[in-house]
Amino acid sequence: MRGNPEVIDYLNMLIGGELAARDQYLIHSRMYEDWGLNKIYERIDHEMQEEASHADAIIRRVLFLGAKPNMHREDINVGTDVVTCLKADLALEYHVREKLATGIKLCEEKGDYISRDMLRQQLSDTEEDHTYWLEKQLRLIELIGLQNYIQSQI
């Protein structure tokens, strides 16, 4: 099937964001594991797997639309401690959320409702799961303090 070239280009751009999110979550999860913070390691490792799944879905869609997926990922921002890791991940999720919303609008305009629905599901994951959880962790740090938060993640 031949897809709309604008939609394909946009989906290819989204692949780069999902791959960046996957890689950033990968390094942060391994940092948490190295620091002995097993609870946050498990959650961020799960997020990494979801981002890989999002990238996979977009790659498969681009292939279905008769195009070649672009596997060049965007830059990542690796934190140096718990707070900078969480903030970097939250900034990345805000960026992805904005790009997904724009992609949904483009797919709607071009009549690619299957791609639109796929992106809507990814936006739901981004807003309701990833972003909300990261915001909650940063609020917890403000409420109970960093040391108590870190202790709760051991």
C-alpha positions as CSV (number, residue, x, y, z in Angstrom):
1,M,0.0,0.0,0.0
2,R,1.2,3.5,-0.8
3,G,1.0,6.0,2.0
4,N,0.8,9.8,1.9
5,P,4.4,11.1,1.6
6,E,3.9,13.7,4.3
7,V,2.5,11.2,6.8
8,I,5.4,8.8,6.0
9,D,8.0,11.6,6.6
10,Y,6.3,12.5,9.8
11,L,6.2,8.9,11.0
12,N,9.8,8.6,10.2
13,M,10.6,11.6,12.3
14,L,8.5,10.0,15.1
15,I,10.6,6.9,15.0
16,G,13.7,9.0,15.9
17,G,11.9,10.3,19.0
18,E,10.8,6.9,20.1
19,L,14.2,5.4,19.6
20,A,15.7,8.3,21.6
21,A,13.2,7.7,24.4
22,R,14.0,4.0,24.4
23,D,17.8,4.7,24.6
24,Q,17.4,7.4,27.3
25,Y,15.2,5.1,29.4
26,L,17.7,2.3,28.8
27,I,20.7,4.2,30.2
28,H,18.7,5.7,33.1
29,S,17.3,2.3,34.1
30,R,20.7,0.8,34.1
31,M,22.0,3.7,36.2
32,Y,19.2,3.2,38.7
33,E,20.1,-0.5,38.9
34,D,23.7,0.3,39.4
35,W,22.8,2.6,42.3
36,G,20.7,-0.1,43.9
37,L,17.4,1.6,43.3
38,N,15.5,-1.5,42.2
39,K,12.0,-0.2,42.2
40,I,12.7,2.8,39.9
41,Y,14.9,0.5,37.8
42,E,12.0,-1.9,37.2
43,R,9.6,1.0,36.3
44,I,12.0,2.7,33.9
45,D,13.1,-0.6,32.3
46,H,9.3,-1.2,31.7
47,E,9.1,2.3,30.1
48,M,12.1,1.5,27.9
49,Q,10.3,-1.6,26.6
50,E,7.2,0.4,25.9
51,E,9.1,3.0,23.9
52,A,10.7,0.2,21.9
53,S,7.2,-1.2,21.3
54,H,6.1,2.3,20.1
55,A,9.0,2.5,17.7
56,D,8.3,-1.0,16.4
57,A,4.7,-0.1,15.7
58,I,5.7,3.0,13.7
59,I,8.4,1.1,11.8
60,R,5.9,-1.6,10.9
61,R,3.4,1.1,9.7
62,V,6.0,2.8,7.6
63,L,6.9,-0.5,6.0
64,F,3.2,-1.2,5.4
65,L,2.8,2.2,3.7
66,G,5.5,1.2,1.3
67,A,8.4,3.2,2.6
68,K,11.8,2.7,4.2
69,P,11.9,3.5,8.0
70,N,14.4,6.1,9.1
71,M,16.3,4.6,12.1
72,H,18.2,7.8,13.0
73,R,17.3,8.7,16.6
74,E,17.2,12.1,18.1
75,D,19.7,13.1,20.7
76,I,19.3,12.0,24.3
77,N,19.9,13.8,27.6
78,V,21.5,11.5,30.2
79,G,21.0,12.7,33.8
80,T,23.7,12.4,36.5
81,D,21.5,11.7,39.5
82,V,17.9,10.7,40.3
83,V,16.4,14.2,39.9
84,T,18.2,15.1,36.7
85,C,17.3,11.7,35.2
86,L,13.6,12.1,36.0
87,K,13.6,15.7,34.7
88,A,15.3,14.7,31.5
89,D,12.8,11.9,31.0
90,L,9.9,14.2,31.7
91,A,11.2,16.8,29.2
92,L,11.5,14.0,26.6
93,E,7.9,12.9,27.2
94,Y,6.7,16.5,26.9
95,H,8.5,16.7,23.5
96,V,7.1,13.3,22.3
97,R,3.6,14.3,23.4
98,E,3.8,17.5,21.3
99,K,5.1,15.6,18.3
100,L,2.4,12.9,18.6
101,A,-0.4,15.5,18.8
102,T,0.9,17.1,15.6
103,G,1.2,13.7,13.9
104,I,-2.4,12.9,14.9
105,K,-3.6,16.1,13.3
106,L,-1.6,15.5,10.1
107,C,-2.9,11.9,9.8
108,E,-6.5,13.2,10.2
109,E,-6.0,15.9,7.5
110,K,-4.5,13.3,5.1
111,G,-7.1,10.7,5.8
112,D,-4.8,8.1,7.3
113,Y,-7.0,7.0,10.1
114,I,-5.1,3.8,10.9
115,S,-1.9,5.8,11.6
116,R,-3.9,8.4,13.5
117,D,-5.4,5.7,15.8
118,M,-2.0,4.2,16.4
119,L,-0.6,7.6,17.3
120,R,-3.6,8.3,19.6
121,Q,-2.8,5.1,21.5
122,Q,0.8,6.1,21.8
123,L,-0.3,9.6,23.0
124,S,-2.5,8.0,25.6
125,D,0.5,5.9,26.9
126,T,2.6,9.0,26.9
127,E,0.2,11.2,28.8
128,E,-1.6,8.8,31.1
129,D,1.3,6.5,31.9
130,H,4.8,7.9,31.3
131,T,4.3,11.6,31.8
132,Y,1.9,11.3,34.8
133,W,4.2,8.8,36.6
134,L,7.3,11.0,36.1
135,E,5.4,14.1,37.3
136,K,4.3,12.2,40.3
137,Q,7.9,11.1,41.2
138,L,9.1,14.7,41.1
139,R,6.2,15.8,43.3
140,L,7.0,13.0,45.7
141,I,10.6,14.2,45.9
142,E,9.4,17.7,46.7
143,L,7.0,16.4,49.4
144,I,9.1,13.9,51.2
145,G,12.6,14.9,50.2
146,L,15.2,13.3,48.0
147,Q,16.7,11.0,50.7
148,N,13.3,9.6,51.7
149,Y,12.4,9.1,48.0
150,I,15.7,7.3,47.3
151,Q,15.1,5.1,50.4
152,S,11.7,4.2,49.1
153,Q,13.2,3.0,45.8
154,I,15.7,0.5,47.3
